[in-house]
Amino acid sequence: MDTSHEICLSNAVHQLQHYIESLQRCGVEIITLPANEEAPDSVFIEDTALVIGQRACLTRPALTSRRGEVPPVRDVLEKFGIETTELDDPSALLDGGDIIYTGQEILVGSSSRTNRAGIESLQRTFPEIPVTSIPIHGTLHLKSVATLAEADLLVIGGSSAAQSILQALKSRAQGQYRFLQLNGDVASNVINVNKNVLLKPAEEIGASDFKKLTEALSVPWIEVPFSEFYKADGCLSCCSLLIQAGN
């Protein structure tokens, strides 16, 4: 029996703890929610909301089994004084993994998990911010192959799906960006937080992509092993919901 893709729970727990400690090194205050054994995907908390300043748009995951993950996140956000808004169209579907807020606009993947009604509802939640739809084919989410590494630097994977998304970004994005294309998709998911970048180590993304990525960065970076979560289609950005303090 091939067990190479089975998740090792002890390794996953260790990697998650290292992930938390890495965020703390970047000056992030960590708020943890109680474990929910009935919602095993709830560790991928990014999918539940988009928070910009004092407002949050609550999502509606395409997988109905995940919709119970949203209310606990809403309660925590409201506890910290963040105004929450639900999608105003009952047909809307929206996953946080499809959303990149760049500071210039909101890029949203139109994917199997996020539909047109979800994108339009998101636009109505943040009417003052441009929202740009990016067609997604051949990959789960927009952030599976593209993330914002610095204020104007988008990192893109190397698969055919990623190349298609890169062309869409170049033709549709309303902001001004630099693009760094890597060989593998697994290397493209990073976290940009407090002028630091969290990225996977060379052993997980390959020496070539690791070198290309780190040489392109003008800010400090921290290696975060995340191989166990990748087995469940999880990326670095999936496991945290970033909230900017002081807004």
Buried (B, 14 or more C-beta within 10 A) or exposed (E): EEEEEEEEEEEBEEBBEBBBEBBEEBEBEEEEBEEEEEBEBBBBBBBBBBBBEEBBBBBBBBEEEBBEBBEBBBEBBEEEEBEBBBBEBEEBBBBBBBBBBBEBBBBBBBBBBBBBBBBBBBBEBBEEBBBBBBEBEBBBBBBBBBBBBBBBBBBBBBBEBBBBBBEBBEEEBEBEBEBBBBBBBBBBBBBBBBEBBBBBEBEBBBEEBBEBBEEBBEEEBBBBBBBBBBBBBBBBBBBBBBBEEEE
